[in-house]
Structures are given as C-alpha cells and as structure tokens.
Amino acid sequence: MTPPRKLHIKSYGCQMNVYDAQRMVDTLAPEGFVETASAEDADLVILNTCHIREKASEKVYSELGRLRVMKEEAAASGRQVSIAVAGCVAQAEGEEIIRRAPVVDVVVGPQSYHHLPQLLARAKRDGRALETEFPVEDKFGFLAAPKPDAIRARGISAFVTVQEGCDKFCTFCVVPYTRGAEVSRPVEKIVDDVKRLADNGVREITLIGQNVNAYHGEGPDGRSWPLGKLLDRLAEIEGVLRLRYSTSHPLDVEDSLISAHRDNPALMPFVHLPVQSGSDRILAAMNRRHTAAEYLDVVERFRRARQDIAFSSDFIVGFPGETAQDFAATLALVGQIGYAAAYSFKYSPRPGTPAADLRETVSQADMDERLERLQQLIDSQQSAFNLAAIGTTVDVLFERPARKDGQIVGRTAYLQPAHVMASPDIVGKVLPVHVESLERYSLLGHLAAPAAPPAESRMTTGA
C-alpha cells in the first residue's frame, strides 16, 4: 500500500478560513493526504491567508522564506515537499506571489480550492499552477463531504458557510475584491451539511459568511429565504442544541432575524455586530451607509426581542481624517451599548481600496493612544459582564477536557469559557453550572442540579 501523504495547513484570520481549511483537508483526503500538525513533517504545506489584518502580505512572504529553507532541506534528503498559498492574499496577489516566492508551487483563490487536486497535478507537470479567477461553478457542489471520523475529531462545534462575498464596498475593505459578490447557498444544501454534522456528534453550529445576515438562499419552496428563516429550519434538526452566526452588517438586520432571537431557543443571545466607528462623519467616509443612531436602533430592536442578548463588535481607530471629536463619538457609542466583547484595530491601508488613496492620515502616536483608550473601555465592559455571572447559574455546552486533570471546559451562550470538575461523559451536553469565581476570562464553578428538562433538550440552551 502507498503510505499516506501528510498535509499541513496554516490558517490566518477569519472564521471562514478555519472552515475553508477543513474543507481543503476533506478535498485532499481522497488524494491520499492526512493532516499533520507540523509543517516539518508535511509533504504539502498550504498557507491559507487573510488580507484583513495589518501587513498580511508581509507575514505570508516571511513564512514562505522559512518554508523555502525547509523545502530545500527536505529535497536534500530525497523528500519532495509542495507549497501552496490559498485564501485572500492569493486572490489579491497571485502573480506577485509567483514572482516574489518561486518556492510556491500552487496559488489558489478562496473560490477555487475545490480544484486543489487538479492544481497540484498541473504544478507537478508544469512546475507552477495559478488559479485566482472567480469560477462559474459553485465550489460547494464539488467539495468532498467530510468523513465521519474527521467530523468527530473536530469536536462538538462546527462552522458552516452559508454565504460568501460582500456587496457593501466599505472603503477600507478588500473582501468584495478577494471574495467577490454576495452569493448564498441553497437551504437544502445547508440542511444536508448540518444533518451530517449533527449525526456525527456536532451539537453547536455557527453559520458563517462575510456578510451572513445578507443570506438569501433558495428555499425548498423555491423562494428566497432570509437568515432568520434558515435558522428556524436548522433548529428542527435532531441533535442541534445551539445555533450562532457571524459576521453581520447592521443594514441587513431584518425582522425574521429579530423574531428568531425572540422565538428560537436554540439561537444563542449573542450577536457580533460590527460598527467600526461612532462618528457619523467617519461612518460616511467608510461607506458604512448607516449612522450611529441607526446602529443604536438596531441594537434596541434586538434588545426588545430578547432582554438577555449581548453584543460584540469591531472598531477601527485612526481612519483617515478621524479627529479627536470623531474618536470621542466612538467612545460615547461604546459607553451607550455596553459590549460583552469587541475587537479593535489601528487603521492600515489595503492596496486597491478607496481609503488607501486618502491623505488625511492620523499619526501613529495618536492611533496608539486612541487604541489604548478604546481597549481599556472595552476591557472594563467585558470584565463587568463576566463578573456579573458570579453567583448565577448558566447553561454550558461542554466541549472537551481542560488542561487541569479532572476538569471539563465548555462555553456559555456568550462564548465565555466555563470550567467544572466532572466526568468526560458530559462532553456534548448542555448542563447548568453555578458560577463561583472568575479567572481572567474564564468562569469557574460546579454542576448545578438540573431544574428543567434533560440536558440534551434544546429547551435548556437559552442563557
């Protein structure tokens, strides 16, 4: 028998890339590849790249320099190693990657990784293979389904892509150029994916997309379904205890999604709703197409539907032209909302985006000072949110043994890690936990006597 070839994937950035990496593993499994945690052991190394964060391209080229040395050492010992660059940096800089890094065998964009077996064969024959066009066919119709063993090995939570691309064209963002226009998968295809996951032990599904609440996939009735209706359908699948979704745009929060948060007990009361700035002037420059007041109104709509709902968000400080008054408006908005968590970054230009041509730059010193102030405020809100859990009983979906012997870790409805001393047989169950203390961002407590239906029931999944 031919021994299996080893595959190592290093993913950068978003949840979509985590999902894409798993699907690459599934796609290459029929070709005889098995996953390895070490690049040094691999016959194929894939860098699954992200173009959102600062200096994303430079980090990729730096890693390729390290892999070049590794590839040369392997060749000297008689072992052939192939290197592929996938994802959004590949989409944006395909030819440049080939030019700057001859060590790379395959460059493939995020819409074409279902062609990896053919691209590897082409690279073996021709020396290089590049595919960064947006293909006509839907890649999801060509991807191999994950094997049951692979699903079980990945744990009780899973991502499922339901939507890709974005039509919003925020001036700072490369996603419309690297992921393309908004496309939604048909409802029944998503249902099939979720059933397969649930049948193999997955209990929590997170629906993902660049703009997930713009979902408009074809339903079994031939009509376009919004995200809220899709979530209600998925909650009917046996074994699905919890549902989440990410990432949302405030403009696309429609009534069925609000209703789902009110009526669907499997849908967790935690919404990631990026705003980026609290200044209307900066929001307009970003082409966000909403004001701070309109964002606050969306938050209030959610809160009227479910009082225990909590929010996380994204912020950019130092966008070109941002004044001290603009930044003060951001701090004021954060103070009004009270976030359970948030991500904040200094602005950095992305080549090819409209904002990259703006000249009213903010100094690095000002960006550093503003970022520190914003993060201190967000950290104080997150700490207050976590401290409020002490002395309460919360539902926890247990995921795996923790590092401490005898301890099992899971997550609350708000993605807070929670640790208890218990038997491993609680993994995959939702159980009530009485919270006794807080250790950094983790809740510590003990299993409480269940006061409701069995833990496996969806009715126990609310916060």
PyMOL commands that set and color helices and strands:
alter all, ss='L'
color gray80, all
select helices_A, chain A and resi 15-31+39-41+56-76+88-100+113-126+139-141+148-153+175-178+187-199+212-214+227-234+250-252+255-263+280-285+292-305+324-337+354-357+364-387+424-426+458-460
alter helices_A, ss='H'
color red, helices_A
select strands_A, chain A and resi 5-11+33-35+44-49+82-87+106-108+129-131+157-161+163-164+183-184+204-208+217-218+224-225+242-246+270-272+310-317+341-346+393-401+407-411+417-421+430-439+442-447
alter strands_A, ss='S'
color yellow, strands_A
deselect
rebuild
show_as cartoon
